[in-house]
């Protein structure tokens, strides 16, 4: 199966640029109700993922900021605990599932490492749940019910 079947394209995903301010990032995450968001550079390359926790720890450990002062701090200045590892658009399902087990979303990049979208763990689970239901329906129809004659 082609992993692009699961892709939410870049134009439908909220993301931030590495030179966006901390305030811009916080406001975008709040607006979209994200707890983590992809970070790309101005040429469109995937840089990493920043989480609410990364920002909070950065504010606590590095900065003593007011919201106004956060406009001067770029996202790139905040240390990230870990990044959601991307997959290439031509990756196989095994590579996708391996990453999705460990991350809520998997960034997808092209062969030039340009960010093209994400695949969410939720979409993968939903797809396989629906497939399992399709397999079970015919099996359930062929089984006798309680009280029926065999």
Secondary structure, DSSP 4 states (H G I P E B T S, - for coil): --GGGG-EEGGGS-EEETTSBHHHHHHHHHHHT-SEEEEE-TTSBEEEEEEHHHHHHHHHHH----TTGGGGSBGGGS--S--PPPEETT--HHHHHHHHTT-SEEEEE-TT-BEEEEEEHHHHHHHHHHHHHHHHHHHHHHSPPTT---
